[in-house]
Every structure is written in C-alpha cells, then in structure tokens.
C-alpha cells in the first residue's frame, strides 16, 4: 500500500472560541468576522446589525448547522454560535424531555451528565461539516470561576474556565483551534491601610495562552496578551482554500477620467448629459448602474 504523505502547513477554516466575563464584548468582536451569520440561542445580538437565526430548541440547532453547510448558504463565511453554554442548556433540556426526568442527577452513577457530554461531542462533529466546506466556526462562551486542584500543586486555586459541564468543557477546548479569554485588565495595588485594591478595569484584552488564572490556547504565534480588537485575532483566520478572493475596489472615477472623451461622447449620445457637460454631471442613478456593472459599461462605450 502506497501512502500519500504530504508536507507543509495546510490551511483550512478555523474553530475559534471567544469566552469571557460579562459585557466584555464577545458578541461584538465575533460580529466583525468575515460574512458572519449568528445562531442566536440566547437572544444576545439585538444590539447588532447582523444576519441571525433565532434558535429555540436542540433540534432546531442541529438542523440549522446542517443547512448552513449546504451550498444554499455559501455566502456566509463564518457561523457564530451565541453561545455554546446556552446550546448546552438546549442539549440538557432535550435529554431530560427524552428521559422524562427533571434533573440529570436522576440518572444513577452520573450517567446523565455522561449522556449530555456525548450529545455535545456529536454536536461538535456536526459543526465539522461547516469546517469541511470552508466555513469558520466561532463559539461564544461565558466564563465561570472554578476551583482547581492540580496534583503537582500543594494548594488549590481559582481559575476562569468555560461555563460548561465538567464533562463538556474539555471536549470543547480540545475541539477548538483557539480558545481566547476576553477580560478587563486590572492591576492590584496596596492601599495605605495595607488592603489590596483593584485599579483600572476599563482596558479590555484578549488572552491567548494558558495561565493559572484562566484557560486559553492558540495554535498560532499570537502574543500572550492583545488589545480587544478584531485586528488582534484576524491573523488566525487566514485565507481558506477555495474561498473567493476579495476583489479590490475599482477606481471608477479614475477609469472615467482616463477615457473622458469617449465617455462624454457616449453619455451625450445616450442623453445622460447635455452639451458642454461631462461625465461628472451624469445622473447619480446612472453612475450607480455603471459601478454595478463596469465591464458592461465599457463594452457599450467601445461599441458606440
């Protein structure tokens, strides 16, 4: 059997998670992704002018993901799930309805939580349908403070993590290529009385690598701390193979000026300008038509 071994970096759509504290700007940041559509599970996009689909049930969420992976919706380059923890709620509610229980704890030996995490694992596989067709997936998540007790440490400590079930959090972290923690930057100072006080709290940052204080990771060479702005995280999205390259904006005025004589004669013949006028005096609606189809306009000028 001959193995098809390849070398070099491979570009593909990215799996990214923005999670952080309340009102830090997670949804606003994700809205700046390329051609996004939001799967709005928690109704958190009302303040933004973005394409969105309101999702009310676990079944609706699965169907939406599958539909967005079809050619019918290829105009969207990024699917944003807002949020992954509210999606987990839908998953748990659906499971409880199926088992006719009020709490996962009613299933003995913790099997209810295992069933929920298995469902979430299958959901991540569904999201891979989008990755396979070149669509980025951005998960928005809330943060929670959780007590951790590493075996190599004498004392336990608190750390920010994704607000998910203990069984689900590691699955999501493993699935994403980048787990970015968004927070307000503060510094601790000692007052005259010797008590610690927080200062700052207005500057927002993106934290990209693991720390004892928070969970994060990246497969890129981004700095450990960046300003909270789309320009900071945009490099990880790169260029997806097969995606149409953005066309540079045409300098329509420059093109018209370069062939002003022919353009003026054409417009005069078409009754779009009068004697003594130039292309600068053409009606605005006709200028828009030219901008929408410049190639067709130049063919018409050449044929006149």
Protein Blocks (a to p, Z undefined) as FASTA:
>chain_A
ZZdddedjddddddddddddehilpmmmmmmpghiadddfkopalmpccdddddfbfklm
mmmmmmmmpmklmmpmbdcdddfklmmmmmmmmmmmmnopabfklpghhlmmmmmmmmmm
mmmmmmmmmmmnopacdddddddddddddfkbfbdcddddddddfklmmmmmmmpmbdcd
ddddddddddfkopacdeejllccddfbdcfkbccddfbfbdfbdcddfklmmmmnmpae
hiacddddddfklmmmmmmmmmmmmmmmnopacehiafklpcfklmmmmmmmmmlmmmmm
mmZZ
